[in-house]
Amino acid sequence: MTKGTAVLRQQNEKRILGLLRKEGTTSRLDISRRLNLSKNTVSLIVDKYIKQQIIRETGTHEAPSAGRPKINIEIIRESLKSIGVYLRNQEAYIAVTDYFLTTIDAERLQLDTSDPETCLQKIGSCAADLIRRHPETIGVGVGLPGIVDPERGYVHYSSHMGWEEVDVKAALAPYLSVPLRVMNSVKASALAVVGQLEGEPADSTFYVWIDEGVGGAS
């Protein structure tokens, strides 16, 4: 499989999982029509996820006219989990969610955020323990206030916590066996909300955050 083909397949896999998360239950044929993908492409991806116990068949839906009945499929809710870390002044909230963003486990840590090294060690240890308890975890996301470089996972400055030039990704990576993303907490929250909006995505969206301060993301 060439690199270009692999990237396209990965994109199609994400699109299929995204549609299943939105629809709840659907069929291979309906996915093919909704995403404008060939029936063969959809079947190959769905069959892969069935073998991995990420998707399951849930019975048939009789066609209104002559033809083979559709086989309904759905995501197994707890087959894909993620961990989200919300870090703020003096505390962190760490939650495990299923693919539908339902919280299934959580920890709240009281921290001395004036000491980034010790603070991140405690967060890393807690996240590692949650991964052991939930081996289906596919990634960890960290959101925190401040000027954050999401590509490097690096905090340039956070007035809320008094941090300057802190490499969050480097500090947490040794504790984790799954991919890690670090973002500004307002931008991370905005992405989560936009992902749950009903209907077709808007051309532009603005998200307002009111907590220790007021922030926004578009």
C-alpha positions as CSV (number, residue, x, y, z in Angstrom):
1,M,0.0,0.0,0.0
2,T,1.5,3.4,-1.1
3,K,1.7,6.3,1.3
4,G,-1.0,8.2,-0.6
5,T,-3.3,5.2,-0.5
6,A,-2.7,4.6,3.2
7,V,-3.5,8.2,4.0
8,L,-6.7,8.1,2.0
9,R,-7.8,4.9,3.7
10,Q,-7.1,6.4,7.1
11,Q,-9.2,9.4,6.2
12,N,-12.0,7.1,5.1
13,E,-11.8,5.1,8.3
14,K,-12.1,8.3,10.3
15,R,-15.1,9.5,8.2
16,I,-16.9,6.1,8.7
17,L,-16.3,6.2,12.5
18,G,-17.5,9.8,12.6
19,L,-20.7,9.0,10.7
20,L,-21.4,6.0,13.0
21,R,-20.9,8.2,16.0
22,K,-23.4,10.7,14.7
23,E,-26.0,8.2,13.4
24,G,-25.7,5.6,16.2
25,T,-26.9,2.7,13.9
26,T,-26.7,2.5,10.2
27,S,-25.7,0.1,7.4
28,R,-22.8,-0.4,5.0
29,L,-25.0,0.7,2.1
30,D,-26.2,3.9,3.9
31,I,-22.6,4.7,4.7
32,S,-21.6,4.2,1.1
33,R,-24.3,6.6,0.0
34,R,-23.8,9.3,2.7
35,L,-20.0,9.5,2.3
36,N,-19.9,8.8,-1.5
37,L,-17.6,5.8,-1.1
38,S,-17.7,2.6,-3.0
39,K,-19.5,-0.3,-1.4
40,N,-16.2,-2.4,-1.5
41,T,-14.2,0.4,0.4
42,V,-16.9,0.6,3.1
43,S,-17.1,-3.2,3.5
44,L,-13.4,-3.6,3.8
45,I,-13.1,-0.9,6.5
46,V,-16.2,-2.1,8.4
47,D,-15.1,-5.8,8.3
48,K,-11.7,-4.7,9.7
49,Y,-13.4,-2.9,12.6
50,I,-15.6,-5.9,13.2
51,K,-12.6,-8.2,13.5
52,Q,-11.0,-5.6,15.9
53,Q,-14.3,-5.6,18.0
54,I,-14.8,-1.9,17.4
55,I,-18.0,-2.3,15.3
56,R,-20.7,-5.0,15.6
57,E,-23.6,-6.1,13.5
58,T,-27.0,-5.6,15.2
59,G,-29.5,-7.4,13.0
60,T,-31.2,-6.7,9.7
61,H,-33.5,-4.0,8.4
62,E,-36.0,-5.2,5.8
63,A,-35.8,-3.3,2.6
64,P,-39.1,-1.6,1.6
65,S,-38.8,-3.1,-1.9
66,A,-37.3,-6.3,-3.4
67,G,-33.7,-6.8,-2.5
68,R,-31.4,-8.0,0.2
69,P,-32.1,-6.7,3.7
70,K,-29.6,-4.2,5.1
71,I,-27.4,-5.4,8.0
72,N,-27.3,-2.7,10.7
73,I,-24.0,-1.9,12.3
74,E,-22.9,0.3,15.3
75,I,-19.8,1.2,17.2
76,I,-19.2,-0.8,20.4
77,R,-19.3,2.2,22.8
78,E,-16.4,1.3,25.1
79,S,-14.1,-0.2,22.3
80,L,-12.5,3.2,21.8
81,K,-11.7,5.4,24.8
82,S,-9.7,8.6,25.3
83,I,-8.4,10.5,28.2
84,G,-8.9,14.2,28.6
85,V,-6.9,16.4,31.1
86,Y,-8.1,19.8,32.0
87,L,-5.4,21.6,33.9
88,R,-6.0,24.8,35.7
89,N,-4.6,26.7,38.6
90,Q,-4.0,24.3,41.6
91,E,-6.0,21.4,40.1
92,A,-6.5,19.0,37.2
93,Y,-9.5,17.1,36.2
94,I,-8.7,13.8,34.3
95,A,-11.6,11.9,32.6
96,V,-11.9,8.8,30.5
97,T,-14.6,8.9,27.9
98,D,-16.0,6.5,25.4
99,Y,-16.2,7.3,21.6
100,F,-19.5,9.1,22.3
101,L,-17.8,11.4,24.9
102,T,-19.6,9.8,27.8
103,T,-17.5,10.0,30.9
104,I,-16.8,6.5,32.4
105,D,-14.0,7.2,34.8
106,A,-12.5,10.3,36.3
107,E,-10.0,11.7,38.8
108,R,-9.6,15.1,40.3
109,L,-6.1,16.1,41.5
110,Q,-5.2,19.0,43.8
111,L,-1.8,20.3,42.6
112,D,0.8,22.8,43.3
113,T,0.9,24.3,39.8
114,S,3.6,26.7,40.7
115,D,6.0,23.7,40.3
116,P,5.5,22.5,36.7
117,E,7.8,19.5,37.0
118,T,6.1,18.0,40.0
119,C,2.6,18.9,38.7
120,L,3.2,17.1,35.4
121,Q,4.7,14.1,37.2
122,K,1.5,13.6,39.2
123,I,-0.7,14.1,36.1
124,G,1.4,11.6,34.1
125,S,1.2,9.0,36.9
126,C,-2.6,9.4,37.1
127,A,-3.0,9.1,33.3
128,A,-0.8,6.0,33.2
129,D,-3.0,4.4,35.9
130,L,-6.1,5.2,34.0
131,I,-4.6,3.7,30.8
132,R,-3.9,0.5,32.8
133,R,-7.5,0.4,34.0
134,H,-8.8,1.2,30.5
135,P,-6.5,-0.5,27.9
136,E,-8.9,0.5,25.1
137,T,-7.5,4.1,25.4
138,I,-6.3,5.3,22.0
139,G,-5.0,8.8,23.1
140,V,-4.6,11.5,25.7
141,G,-5.4,15.1,25.2
142,V,-4.3,17.9,27.6
143,G,-5.9,21.3,27.7
144,L,-4.5,24.2,29.7
145,P,-4.7,28.0,29.8
146,G,-2.0,30.0,28.1
147,I,0.0,30.4,24.9
148,V,0.5,26.8,23.7
149,D,2.3,25.4,20.6
150,P,0.1,22.3,19.9
151,E,2.6,20.9,17.4
152,R,5.4,20.7,20.0
153,G,3.1,20.4,23.0
154,Y,4.9,23.3,24.5
155,V,3.6,26.1,26.8
156,H,5.3,29.4,26.1
157,Y,3.4,31.3,28.8
158,S,0.5,30.8,31.2
159,S,-0.4,33.7,33.4
160,H,-3.0,31.5,35.3
161,M,-0.3,29.1,36.5
162,G,2.8,31.3,36.2
163,W,4.4,28.9,33.7
164,E,7.0,30.0,31.1
165,E,8.6,27.8,28.5
166,V,7.4,24.4,29.8
167,D,7.7,21.4,27.5
168,V,4.5,19.6,28.6
169,K,4.7,16.9,26.0
170,A,8.3,15.9,26.9
171,A,7.3,15.7,30.6
172,L,4.2,13.6,30.1
173,A,5.3,11.3,27.2
174,P,7.4,8.9,29.3
175,Y,4.3,8.0,31.3
176,L,2.1,7.3,28.3
177,S,1.8,4.4,25.9
178,V,-0.6,6.2,23.5
179,P,-0.4,9.4,21.4
180,L,-0.5,12.7,23.3
181,R,-1.9,16.1,22.2
182,V,-1.5,19.3,24.1
183,M,-3.6,22.4,23.4
184,N,-4.9,25.6,24.8
185,S,-7.9,24.6,26.9
186,V,-10.3,27.1,25.2
187,K,-9.4,25.8,21.7
188,A,-9.7,22.2,22.8
189,S,-13.2,22.8,24.3
190,A,-14.3,24.6,21.1
191,L,-13.3,21.6,19.0
192,A,-15.2,19.2,21.3
193,V,-18.4,21.4,21.1
194,V,-18.2,21.8,17.3
195,G,-17.8,18.0,17.0
196,Q,-21.2,17.5,18.7
197,L,-23.2,20.1,16.8
198,E,-26.2,18.8,14.9
199,G,-26.5,19.2,11.2
200,E,-23.9,20.2,8.7
201,P,-20.9,22.2,10.0
202,A,-21.1,26.0,9.7
203,D,-18.7,28.0,7.6
204,S,-17.5,29.7,10.8
205,T,-18.1,29.1,14.5
206,F,-17.1,31.2,17.5
207,Y,-16.9,29.6,21.0
208,V,-16.9,31.7,24.2
209,W,-15.3,30.4,27.4
210,I,-16.1,31.9,30.8
211,D,-14.2,30.5,33.8
212,E,-11.2,32.0,35.6
213,G,-11.1,34.5,32.7
214,V,-12.9,35.0,29.4
215,G,-11.6,33.5,26.2
216,G,-12.8,32.6,22.8
217,A,-11.9,30.5,19.8
218,S,-13.1,30.3,16.2
